Amino acid sequence: MTRETYVNAFTLALFVAIPLWAVVADEPFTITLMTRAAIFAIAAVGLNIALGLGGLVSLGHAVFFGLGGYSMGILAHHAQTYTALAEWPLLIEGTKSMPVIWLTAIVVSSLAALVIGILSLRTAGVYFIMITLAFGQMFFFFAISWSEYGGEDGLSIYVRNGFPGLDTLVPIQFYGLCLGLLCLVLVFAWRLAKSPFGLALNAARQAPLRVETVGLDPARLRLIAFVLSGAIAGLAGALFADLNRFVSPVMFSWQTSGEIMIFVILGGVGRLFGPVVGALVFVALEHWLGGLSEFWHIYLGLLLLLIVLFARGGLIGLVAGREAVHD
Amino acid sequence: MFLMLQGRGFMSLILLIEQILNGLQFGIMLFLMAAGLTLIFGVMGLINLAHGSLYMIGAFCAAAVAGMTGSFLLGLIAALAGAALAGALVELVVIRRLYRKDHLDQVLATFALILIFSEGTRWIFGSFPLFLDVPDYLSGPITLPGGIQYPLYRLALIVIGLAVGLGLYLLISKTRLGVQIRAGENDREMIAALGIDIAKLYTIVFALGAALAGFAGALVGAIQSVQVGMGEPVLIMAFVVIVIGGIGSIKGALIGALLVGLTDTLGGIFLPEVMKLFFDPSTATSIGSSLASMAIYVLMAAVLVLKPAGLFGARA
């Protein structure tokens, strides 16, 4: 076992031990914080597929996170107001069932990722960064002006959506659901990186010309990676909306895109558990520094600056050494 | 009846001209932002998300100094000096370590700078917006040929912006510094070999871009409120401008900025009107304003499909 494996196992142990302790000590707020960390981690694992594996610096993943959130918000809103989402050409009704909402979130965000991907992957480098950022802003302004679903104020959902066999209103049960999904997504990302597709994508990042020479299409590989990445971020968005029982245009904002990227970088780009460590550390900092000072973003900024300038491998890189990056 | 129709037609012509002027004014201010960004990218290969912070710093310097001295002009000078100084400082401390790093690192480090600048400004000035007043000699409306009343200050913004654009053009095409900047865009090893202090050149270019952004921030600050976070929406619009115009091209930045300014302003006014032809008024307003908020991005997507490198882009 490498040191990175130990770090990964330790992280996972924290995700199990802290909430269990919180149940025993009756600290529901800690469970909420851990749920937040787990959901952020799912979004970041999604981004890491595009960023770490595919080398696509997307500053627009808030689009998919937000679409996931609004999928939940709109479906649940129609369910709680007993109105139909659409009556023509076929009757679509709202729902309070998590599996249906998740599926919707995944489908909607994949479709958006497909369209945005087709357009923005025509370019590379700085163009790609700017364009993904711009598309994020487009959805942000659209959500603000879409008054039917709350506009700037967002949508409140009064009761958390249900999952068969669980009482999602109990914090630890909802947390268990999120942790289960995080594990599923991690297994998926891990298998994906080891699969022929993952290897080809990795190669397309490092030597696109060679990949093309052996008959693979780097553009297609990148597009698939972008769609998968967006789908996972969408799932995380739906969960995040359910955690807060609230969606607002903030989910689409460029700050959200930046934060998802910070999770990945804080932990370590291209490492399986990088996003998970990053999300956990971010939530811990947010809670701890946010309690110390109203201006905690300054310290976050300084920390990020130090990591970018002096610790390329992120926190996992600091602890486990740089040799373990899978490329 | 005929007279009424004619009257409405005349009114909407005035409205159209007013909105075109508003669009031009917005576009020119975007150009000041986009020119700095594209210059910095062209010469140093750096993507600078913190450019919006420099815009904000300019606005805050102007509001603070104008508030203390009562002079708008001193405020503008403070905006230029403050933003250039902040730019030079940031370049020396952080940015110059980023030139050799990849775009991901540049994005993150400059994102970190946004956090530091925004929260730092909130720390110093508080969360409430500051106000920068239009000076007396530029306030009030002016009557344009054809009897159109238009705010003098907005007209002044168009003129000042065009003058700065012209100055930038002369600087880059006619002066020694301009030759060095253009050489730096083409071959940085070669101009270093010719004995030009490339590190100093980079600092100057960065400070120049920062000063342009700060200047724009101060000018716009007088018609909007001066507050933390004012820079980022403009920054992202400036990115759209650069994507449309082509990275590294000042001419592209100008054309792109005018296109974006006009599309955004005219779309906001006329799309709801157009929608009224198809829907009832309240639905039309809501659909029209939603569409208008997306118009510039649709424009960007269209340019991308037709010309992935932008209208005047040399490199993709």
Interface residues (C-beta under 8 A of the other chain):
Chain A: L51 V57 L59 L119 S120 R122 T123 A124 G125 V126 Y127 I129 M130 I131 L133 A134 F135 Q137 M138 F141 F142 I144 S145 W146 S147 E148 W254 G258 M261 I262 I265 V269 F295 W296 H297 I298 L300 G301 L302 L304 L305 V308 L309 R312
Chain B: F41 I47 V94 R97 K101 H103 L104 D105 V107 L108 A109 F111 A112 L113 I114 L115 I116 S118 E119 G120 R122 W123 E232 P233 I236 F239 V240 I242 V243 I247 S286 S289 S290 A292 S293 M294 Y297 M300 A301 L304 V305 P308 A309 A316
